[in-house]
Amino acid sequence: MNDPITDLAAALRPLVFRLYYVARRQTPQHQLTLTQGSIVRALVEGGPARMSALAEAEGVQLPSMTNVIGRLERMGIVRRVPDPADRRATRVELTETGRRFYDEVVAAREEFIRDRLTGLSTADRTAIAAAIPAFERLLDQEAPADSGRND
């Protein structure tokens, strides 16, 4: 006996992963890892943040985050600045170069998806548009404590 939710999850997982993978592979990356890209996105969406908060959000230890931030600094994408609330602490912020980089990647990925959508029928595009609110609700649910980060 098949469980419809299990079947849906099994069908959806590889599709979501493949769409992301294909879009990522066929658009500019500038050699960013998934973690680096996630940090850049977090800084765009949330503004400057302490490294400890970034480490917690990414599920990594602070020394690992320090290494990731160091690489992003060398690329000119982020910089460390004193935390105005506690001068002993530092925050990480996006540079203008980092913001331009992010905007270029987003534009390239949206163009890639737009081109793919153009190749679909109106009915398929309508079905995808109708599913967006459900995907948003799916993503807004609290993640299980033991969730993995990969496919």
C-alpha positions in Angstrom: 0.0 0.0 0.0 1.4 3.4 -1.1 1.3 6.4 1.2 0.5 9.4 -1.0 2.7 11.8 1.1 5.7 9.5 1.0 5.2 9.1 -2.8 5.0 12.9 -3.2 8.1 13.4 -1.1 10.0 10.8 -3.2 8.9 12.5 -6.4 9.5 16.1 -5.2 13.0 15.6 -3.6 14.9 14.8 -6.8 13.1 17.4 -8.8 13.9 20.2 -6.4 17.5 19.1 -6.1 17.9 18.8 -9.9 16.4 22.2 -10.6 18.7 23.8 -8.1 21.7 21.8 -9.4 21.1 22.6 -13.0 20.5 26.3 -12.3 23.7 26.4 -10.2 25.8 24.6 -12.7 24.6 26.7 -15.7 25.0 30.1 -14.1 28.0 32.0 -12.7 29.3 30.8 -9.4 32.8 32.5 -9.0 33.8 29.3 -7.2 31.5 29.8 -4.2 30.6 26.7 -2.1 27.1 26.1 -1.0 27.9 27.4 2.5 29.6 30.5 1.1 26.6 31.2 -1.1 24.2 30.6 1.8 26.2 33.1 4.0 26.1 35.7 1.2 22.3 35.3 0.9 21.9 35.5 4.7 23.8 38.8 4.7 21.8 40.2 1.8 18.5 39.2 3.5 19.4 40.0 7.2 22.2 42.5 7.1 25.4 42.3 9.0 25.7 39.5 11.5 28.1 38.1 14.1 30.1 35.1 13.0 28.6 33.1 15.9 25.1 33.7 14.5 26.2 32.8 11.0 27.8 29.6 12.4 24.7 28.6 14.2 22.5 29.3 11.2 24.7 27.1 9.0 25.1 24.4 11.6 28.9 24.7 11.8 31.4 25.4 14.5 32.8 28.9 14.9 36.3 27.9 13.7 34.8 26.6 10.5 32.8 29.8 10.0 36.0 31.8 10.6 37.6 29.9 7.7 34.7 30.4 5.4 34.5 34.2 6.2 38.3 34.4 5.7 37.9 33.0 2.1 35.0 35.4 1.4 37.1 38.3 2.7 39.9 37.4 0.4 37.5 37.3 -2.5 36.3 40.8 -1.5 32.7 39.7 -0.9 32.5 40.4 2.8 34.4 42.4 5.5 34.6 42.2 9.3 33.5 45.3 11.2 33.3 46.1 14.9 29.9 45.4 16.4 28.4 48.7 17.5 26.7 47.0 20.4 29.9 45.4 21.7 33.2 46.7 20.4 34.9 43.5 21.5 32.9 41.5 19.0 32.9 41.7 15.2 30.2 41.5 12.6 30.4 40.4 9.0 28.9 42.6 6.3 28.6 42.4 2.6 30.8 44.6 0.5 29.6 46.5 -2.6 31.5 43.9 -4.6 29.6 41.2 -2.7 26.3 42.8 -3.3 27.0 43.2 -7.1 28.1 39.5 -7.2 24.9 38.4 -5.5 22.7 40.5 -7.8 24.5 39.1 -10.9 24.1 35.5 -9.7 20.4 36.1 -8.9 19.8 37.7 -12.3 21.6 34.9 -14.1 19.6 32.2 -12.3 16.3 34.0 -12.8 17.1 34.4 -16.5 17.9 30.7 -16.7 14.6 29.7 -15.1 12.7 32.3 -17.2 14.2 30.7 -20.3 13.1 27.3 -19.1 9.6 28.5 -18.3 9.3 30.1 -21.8 9.7 26.6 -23.2 6.7 25.3 -21.3 3.0 25.5 -22.2 0.8 28.1 -20.7 -0.9 25.4 -18.7 2.4 24.2 -17.2 3.4 27.8 -16.3 0.0 28.3 -14.7 0.3 25.1 -12.7 3.8 26.1 -11.5 2.5 29.6 -10.5 -0.4 28.0 -8.6 2.0 25.8 -6.7 4.2 28.6 -5.4 2.1 29.4 -2.3 2.2 25.7 -1.3 6.0 25.6 -1.8 6.3 28.7 0.4 4.2 27.1 3.1 6.3 23.9 2.8 9.5 25.9 3.4 8.0 28.0 6.2 7.4 25.0 8.3 9.8 24.5 11.1 12.6 22.1 10.1 13.0 18.9 12.0 15.9 19.0 14.4 17.7 16.2 12.6 17.3 17.6 9.0 20.2 17.0 6.6 21.7 19.7 4.4 22.1 17.6 1.3 19.9 15.9 -1.3 
